[in-house]
Amino acid sequence: MQLAQQPLVPGVERDASAQELMEGVSALIRAVRCIEHKHLMPGTSNLRRADASVLKVLMTDGEQRGKEIAAKLGVDASVVSRQLTALEADGLVSRRPDPADARVGLVRVSDDGKARLEAMYSAYTKQLRSALADFDDDALGEAAGVLKRLARAVTEAADSVRRSHTTGD
């Protein structure tokens, strides 16, 4: 469904379908963050979104260098380095020297980090399932598939732009 939209700047046209998608994704992100904020209280996992993202990469892909984590999250390595220092101090990750290059460390998620991340996801999914009670598993699976395809397409486009900027093409 395309909505007629007035351009914010006269003479600049916008793609109504892409705009509608962007607004829908933004609304979904805000709604999911509402669930997150409800669970950032004493007695819950108390993981910040950024920390959960680092732990999720480690749980999904296993032990790796901080630079690899940063690349997967699309952030600067210095950002991840500071996060890893805090996560290590909290006992949520551990580091060891890389046998291939002792100047570099390998990071892995600790058992406590896994437990805290699982607790957070459990609380989120319980709240999300309650909010989406009118949707059956097939509908949720279909929606998840579409969202993943959209994310993949946007990520590939961003990677392509980034590569063209670094190579000058």
C-alpha positions as CSV (number, residue, x, y, z in Angstrom):
1,M,0.0,0.0,0.0
2,Q,1.6,3.2,-1.1
3,L,0.7,6.4,0.7
4,A,0.8,9.8,-0.9
5,Q,3.5,11.7,0.9
6,Q,4.5,15.3,0.7
7,P,8.2,15.7,0.3
8,L,10.0,17.3,3.2
9,V,12.0,19.5,0.7
10,P,10.1,20.8,-2.3
11,G,11.3,19.3,-5.5
12,V,12.9,16.2,-3.8
13,E,10.9,13.1,-4.5
14,R,10.8,10.1,-2.1
15,D,10.0,6.5,-2.8
16,A,6.7,6.0,-0.8
17,S,7.1,2.2,-0.4
18,A,10.7,2.5,0.8
19,Q,9.6,5.3,3.2
20,E,6.7,3.2,4.5
21,L,9.1,0.3,5.1
22,M,11.6,2.6,6.9
23,E,8.9,3.9,9.1
24,G,7.5,0.4,9.8
25,V,11.0,-0.8,10.8
26,S,11.6,2.2,13.0
27,A,8.2,1.6,14.8
28,L,9.1,-2.0,15.3
29,I,12.6,-1.1,16.7
30,R,10.9,1.4,19.2
31,A,8.4,-1.3,20.2
32,V,11.1,-3.9,20.8
33,R,13.1,-1.3,22.8
34,C,10.1,-0.8,25.0
35,I,10.3,-4.5,25.9
36,E,14.0,-4.1,26.6
37,H,13.5,-1.2,28.9
38,K,10.9,-3.1,30.9
39,H,13.6,-5.8,31.6
40,L,16.5,-3.5,32.5
41,M,15.5,-3.5,36.2
42,P,17.2,-5.1,39.2
43,G,16.8,-8.9,39.2
44,T,17.0,-9.2,35.4
45,S,20.0,-9.8,33.2
46,N,21.0,-6.1,33.3
47,L,22.8,-6.4,30.0
48,R,23.1,-3.3,27.8
49,R,22.0,-3.8,24.2
50,A,25.6,-3.2,23.0
51,D,27.0,-5.8,25.4
52,A,24.3,-8.3,24.4
53,S,25.3,-7.8,20.8
54,V,28.9,-8.7,21.6
55,L,27.9,-11.7,23.6
56,K,25.6,-12.9,20.8
57,V,28.4,-12.7,18.2
58,L,30.6,-14.8,20.5
59,M,27.9,-17.3,21.2
60,T,27.0,-17.6,17.5
61,D,30.5,-17.6,16.0
62,G,32.7,-18.8,18.9
63,E,36.0,-17.6,20.2
64,Q,37.5,-14.8,18.1
65,R,39.5,-11.5,18.0
66,G,37.9,-8.3,19.1
67,K,38.6,-6.8,15.6
68,E,36.4,-9.6,14.1
69,I,33.6,-8.8,16.5
70,A,33.8,-5.1,15.6
71,A,33.6,-5.9,11.9
72,K,30.5,-8.1,12.4
73,L,28.8,-5.4,14.4
74,G,29.9,-2.6,12.1
75,V,31.7,-0.6,14.8
76,D,35.2,0.6,15.4
77,A,37.5,-1.9,17.1
78,S,38.2,0.6,19.9
79,V,34.5,0.5,20.8
80,V,34.5,-3.3,21.1
81,S,37.8,-3.2,23.0
82,R,36.3,-1.0,25.7
83,Q,33.2,-3.2,25.8
84,L,35.3,-6.4,26.2
85,T,37.3,-4.8,29.0
86,A,34.0,-4.2,30.9
87,L,32.6,-7.6,30.0
88,E,35.7,-9.3,31.2
89,A,35.6,-7.3,34.5
90,D,32.1,-8.6,35.0
91,G,33.1,-12.1,34.3
92,L,31.0,-12.4,31.1
93,V,33.9,-13.0,28.7
94,S,37.5,-14.3,29.0
95,R,40.5,-13.6,26.9
96,R,43.6,-15.5,26.1
97,P,46.6,-14.9,23.8
98,D,46.1,-16.0,20.2
99,P,48.5,-18.9,19.6
100,A,49.1,-17.6,16.0
101,D,50.0,-14.1,17.3
102,A,50.6,-13.5,21.0
103,R,50.2,-9.8,20.5
104,V,46.5,-10.4,19.9
105,G,43.9,-11.8,22.2
106,L,41.1,-14.3,21.5
107,V,37.8,-13.7,23.3
108,R,35.2,-16.2,24.3
109,V,31.9,-15.9,26.2
110,S,32.0,-17.3,29.7
111,D,29.3,-19.6,31.2
112,D,28.0,-16.6,33.2
113,G,27.8,-14.5,30.0
114,K,25.9,-17.3,28.2
115,A,23.5,-17.6,31.2
116,R,22.9,-13.8,31.3
117,L,22.3,-13.6,27.6
118,E,20.0,-16.6,27.6
119,A,18.0,-15.1,30.6
120,M,17.7,-11.8,28.7
121,Y,16.5,-13.5,25.5
122,S,14.1,-15.6,27.5
123,A,12.5,-12.6,29.1
124,Y,12.3,-10.8,25.8
125,T,10.8,-13.7,23.9
126,K,8.3,-14.3,26.6
127,Q,7.1,-10.7,26.5
128,L,7.2,-10.7,22.7
129,R,5.2,-13.9,22.5
130,S,2.6,-12.3,24.8
131,A,2.4,-9.2,22.7
132,L,2.1,-11.2,19.5
133,A,-0.5,-13.7,20.8
134,D,-2.7,-13.1,17.7
135,F,0.0,-14.4,15.4
136,D,0.6,-18.1,14.9
137,D,4.1,-19.7,14.5
138,D,3.8,-19.8,10.7
139,A,3.0,-16.1,10.6
140,L,5.9,-15.2,12.9
141,G,8.3,-17.4,10.9
142,E,7.2,-15.8,7.7
143,A,7.7,-12.3,9.2
144,A,11.1,-13.3,10.6
145,G,12.1,-14.5,7.1
146,V,11.1,-11.3,5.4
147,L,12.9,-9.2,8.1
148,K,16.1,-11.3,7.7
149,R,16.0,-10.9,3.9
150,L,15.6,-7.2,4.2
151,A,18.5,-6.9,6.7
152,R,20.7,-9.0,4.4
153,A,19.8,-6.8,1.4
154,V,20.5,-3.6,3.3
155,T,23.8,-5.0,4.7
156,E,25.0,-6.1,1.3
157,A,24.2,-2.7,-0.2
158,A,26.0,-0.9,2.6
159,D,29.0,-3.3,2.2
160,S,29.0,-2.5,-1.5
161,V,29.0,1.2,-0.9
162,R,31.8,0.9,1.7
163,R,33.9,-1.2,-0.7
164,S,33.5,1.3,-3.5
165,H,34.6,4.1,-1.2
166,T,37.7,2.3,-0.1
167,T,38.7,1.2,-3.6
168,G,37.6,4.5,-5.3
169,D,35.4,2.7,-7.8
